[in-house]
């Protein structure tokens, strides 16, 4: 199991201006941007920043999560967490993401 990157989450009302801000801050372009259709959110990544935008109601379940780990194997990561007495609130599931 390898953690490839840890992402800091930023919740934004206006994803365009937030992307613009972090692109200027880091001097880099947005690397990844997609819609999480199932829950009505739009996400974008600039370096180690993960911007999450959408209606307040859609953001509520995600507000308490402070960091996102990008890993090489989600199954191994889940198993590691369970072996170390972590509580899985929502298990792994497939979802439809549309890259923008």
Residue, then its C-alpha position, 0 to 999 in steps of 0.5 A: x500500500x502506497x499513499x501517493x498524495x494527501x490532499x487538503x480539502x477546500x470547500x468553495x461556493x464559487x469553484x472558478x474563482x477558487x481555482x483561479x486563486x490556487x492556480x495563482x498561489x501555486x503558479x500551476x494549472x488545475x491538474x484534475x477537474x470532474x463532476x461527482x454526479x451522484x451527489x451533485x458536486x464538482x471537484x478540482x485539484x491543484x497540487x495538494x489542494x482538493x477544491x469541492x464545490x456544490x450546493x450546501x446540502x450536497x457539501x454537508x456529508x463531506x464537511x467533516x472530512x479534513x484530508x483525502x489520501x490518494x492511494x495505489x490500492x483502495x482495498x489494501x488501504x481499507x484493510x489497513x484501516x480496519x486492522x488498526x481499529x478504524x471505523x469505516x463510515x461508508x464502504x467502498x462503492x463505484x460512482x460515476x465521475x465525469x472529467x471536465 
